[in-house]
């Protein structure tokens, strides 16, 4: 494979070599495909579906409390229990007090199970609770 530097007259060549550009774009695409699933906060749970939701992206501004269908509770990605939940939330909020609380409950949970977790949230933080749902596609 040779390099073409011009025609017989010695003038510059007008063609652009797009192969390096395509290589860079493909590498960036692969990087984004690998990193994007890791951007979600908290533990992955199957969210309940709701018809009326407000869409919001979580870019780390929320402290995520995840509750799986087997009753296991997580603060961000660390497992905890209902007795230590308040202490773990306060420890995380000492790092960044401006974070609001986002509760991600599995769709297999009963309201009573979610309520038990909400009762263990510090009282001064209960005014800023967000509940995560999945929008029903029309």
Secondary structure, 3 states (H helix, E strand, C coil): CCCCCCCCCCCCCCCCCCHHHHHHHHHHHHHHHHHHHHHCCCCCCCECEECCCCCCCCCCCEEEEEECCCCCEEECCEEECCCCHHHHHHHHHHHCCCCEEEEEEECCCCHHHHHHHHHCCCHHHHHHEEECCEECCC
